Amino acid sequence: MGWRRRRGQDISEVVVDPRVQVGSIQLTAPVMTASGTAGHGVELAPYVDLSRLGAVVVKSLSADPWPGNPAPRLIGAPQGMLNAVGLQGPGLKHWLQHDLPALRTMGATVVVSIWGRSVADYVAAAQALRGADVAAVEVNLSCPNLEGRRGIFAHDPTVSAEVVDAVAVCGRPLWAKLSPNTDRVVDVAAAVHEAGAEAVTLINTLLGMVLDPETGRPALAAGGGGWSGRAVHPVAVRTIYDVHTALPTLPIVGVGGVSDGWSAAEMMLAGASAVQVGTATFADPRAPLRVLDELVALVGSHGERAMAALTGRAHRGGW
Ligand SMILES: Cc1cc2nc3c(=O)[nH]c(=O)nc-3n(C[C@H](O)[C@H](O)[C@H](O)COP(=O)(O)O)c2cc1C
């Protein structure tokens, strides 16, 4: 079985308690889906028992339906994927009526992600979620701000904090999902925490572009896109490590290139309380549960009984 003895302890029978705490929420397992990579509803249910995951995090939704970008919107490349889906979605009213009940019937813990192009858009989404049967709301701040101060919300601590403060009207625990495309992630994390986010989700995609060798032009219709998958994993680990160093009591949800038990453990050792699996799901729809099972086995093989004890251990001497 490859079990090892550690500190004189017989660990062949170690049973790992997989529960973790993210802010005020206890999750039954530390692995979730990542927003945008598992649909809006029960799309993964034929492959994965959704009730075994820490949570199903659904693709970012706005108050109203949104068509997204023209095709092609996805392209695979070595070690990763480029996407410019453009936040296509049915709108929260439709989702609350159709998708959320189906997810809850399957026993899934649901985290709903919201997006907007103005603070008012985010507030409209938050208001639509008042009283919704969701565990938490993940606020996707990696969206362009079409109001006065242009740029990406998550690149500016002040406007990010403004959004988080404004969406508190939803009445649910808030996780702020941040962008790695800035050297201000620690400042933004501190600002959103101060504004009421119980946790930060690190990281969204990196800005990237792939050219088509036939045409010599950008391969995606939108031009550039978001880069994800194994290649972004060290960026995510570094971001988690830096934020945990600066803000050791702020819960972190790690995401970016998780594809097996070790890459999930690496994020938790760096400071994450839980992880999400995104791009790996496109190659293997069972990836979130496989990662969970591998992570539990790996942690047990180190003689650890509590998954939660892993968080931040890289800062305290490692395993
Ligand atoms: C096709 C696709 C769509 C995505 N859509 C969203 C989205 O709607 N909201 C969001 O916060 N992140 C979205 N993401 C980003 C992922 O949730 C995740 O942060 C990122 O891909 C890094 O994780 P990964 O390497 O495991 O995919 C999307 C990623 C992909 C690949």
The ligand as an SDF file (V2000), in Angstrom:
LIG
                    3D

 31 33  0  0  0  0  0  0  0  0999 V2000
  -13.7810   27.3240  -19.3710 C   0  0  0  0  0  0  0  0  0  0  0  0
  -13.5640   28.0820  -18.0870 C   0  0  0  0  0  0  0  0  0  0  0  0
  -14.5640   28.9190  -17.6170 C   0  0  0  0  0  0  0  0  0  0  0  0
  -14.3820   29.6260  -16.4230 C   0  0  0  0  0  0  0  0  0  0  0  0
  -15.3930   30.4120  -15.9540 N   0  0  0  0  0  0  0  0  0  0  0  0
  -15.2630   31.0410  -14.7480 C   0  0  0  0  0  0  0  0  0  0  0  0
  -16.3410   31.7830  -14.1910 C   0  0  0  0  0  0  0  0  0  0  0  0
  -17.4480   31.8570  -14.7490 O   0  0  0  0  0  0  0  0  0  0  0  0
  -16.1310   32.3970  -12.9900 N   0  0  0  0  0  0  0  0  0  0  0  0
  -14.9410   32.3080  -12.3060 C   0  0  0  0  0  0  0  0  0  0  0  0
  -14.8140   32.8680  -11.2130 O   0  0  0  0  0  0  0  0  0  0  0  0
  -13.9020   31.5820  -12.8200 N   0  0  0  0  0  0  0  0  0  0  0  0
  -14.0480   30.9590  -14.0140 C   0  0  0  0  0  0  0  0  0  0  0  0
  -13.0070   30.2100  -14.5110 N   0  0  0  0  0  0  0  0  0  0  0  0
  -11.7470   30.1300  -13.7590 C   0  0  0  0  0  0  0  0  0  0  0  0
  -11.6750   28.8700  -12.8850 C   0  0  0  0  0  0  0  0  0  0  0  0
  -12.7010   28.8120  -11.9240 O   0  0  0  0  0  0  0  0  0  0  0  0
  -10.3090   28.7920  -12.1660 C   0  0  0  0  0  0  0  0  0  0  0  0
  -10.1710   29.8970  -11.3040 O   0  0  0  0  0  0  0  0  0  0  0  0
   -9.1370   28.7770  -13.1320 C   0  0  0  0  0  0  0  0  0  0  0  0
   -9.4400   28.0870  -14.3260 O   0  0  0  0  0  0  0  0  0  0  0  0
   -7.8850   28.1340  -12.5030 C   0  0  0  0  0  0  0  0  0  0  0  0
   -8.1550   26.8060  -12.0850 O   0  0  0  0  0  0  0  0  0  0  0  0
   -7.8550   25.4990  -13.0110 P   0  0  0  0  0  0  0  0  0  0  0  0
   -6.4620   25.6380  -13.5170 O   0  0  0  0  0  0  0  0  0  0  0  0
   -8.0700   24.3480  -12.0770 O   0  0  0  0  0  0  0  0  0  0  0  0
   -8.8660   25.5570  -14.1140 O   0  0  0  0  0  0  0  0  0  0  0  0
  -13.1690   29.5010  -15.7090 C   0  0  0  0  0  0  0  0  0  0  0  0
  -12.1630   28.6530  -16.1960 C   0  0  0  0  0  0  0  0  0  0  0  0
  -12.3470   27.9410  -17.3660 C   0  0  0  0  0  0  0  0  0  0  0  0
  -11.2480   27.0320  -17.8390 C   0  0  0  0  0  0  0  0  0  0  0  0
  1  2  1  0
  2  3  1  0
  2 30  2  0
  3  4  2  0
  4  5  1  0
  4 28  1  0
  5  6  2  0
  6  7  1  0
  6 13  1  0
  7  8  2  0
  7  9  1  0
  9 10  1  0
 10 11  2  0
 10 12  1  0
 12 13  2  0
 13 14  1  0
 14 15  1  0
 14 28  1  0
 15 16  1  0
 16 17  1  0
 16 18  1  0
 18 19  1  0
 18 20  1  0
 20 21  1  0
 20 22  1  0
 22 23  1  0
 23 24  1  0
 24 25  2  0
 24 26  1  0
 24 27  1  0
 28 29  2  0
 29 30  1  0
 30 31  1  0
M  END
$$$$
